[in-house]
Amino acid sequence: MHLLVGLGNPGAGHAGNRHNIGFMAVDEIVRRHGFGPWRAKFQGRLSEGRLGGAKALALKPQTYMNNSGQSVGACVRFHGLSTGDVTVFYDDLDLAPGRLRVKTGGGHGGHNGLRSLDAHLDDKDYRRVRLGIGHPGDRDRVTGHVLSDFAKADRDWLAPLLDAVAGHAGLLAAGDASGFMNRIALATRPARDD
């Protein structure tokens, strides 16, 4: 079984925030692959379905970003999962908008959601899907940037990115991170004017 975790903040006021791109990615995977309805469990919203022929869970912690690990840790322990069974989708300031990178393990890079997961999981060897939201250019503007909604112009890259993530999520569940990244890059590259 695979656990897909989207990081974000709960509530309608945060729904369109850049910080919630992890929630958006998991929502699109659940919709695209016909997962069951969301239900309250593990201090989060949980949905069950199948991905790549295997059972999968989708989790959106409702503890706010800084305490996401409480929800994820409880779900992992209840289902007897290892951190290798977990894929986390989250916003990344260091990647340009629309870019995506996948890695396993590593540090939290200052991301409070990952910091919380690291504190509540046995090890840090979970898969991380870094979804680029871009940097505002000034360190003092970071909080306002991540907690503000995506602009209308961002829809040009955001919708295709989320669509591609959902369409190729089965590769992640199968452990093919490089194949996943290649498919996303092909699906989201700008059209050429030949």
Secondary structure, 3 states (H helix, E strand, C coil): CEEEEECCCCCHHHCCEHHHHHHHHHHHHHHHCCCCCCEEECCEEEEEEEECCEEEEEEEECCCHHHHHHHHHHHHHHHCCCHHHEEEEEEECCCCCCCEEEEECCCCCCCHHHHHHHHHCCCCCCEEEEEECCCCCCHHHHHHHHCCECCHHHHHHHHHHHHHHHHCHHHHHCCCHHHHHHHHHHHHCCCCCC
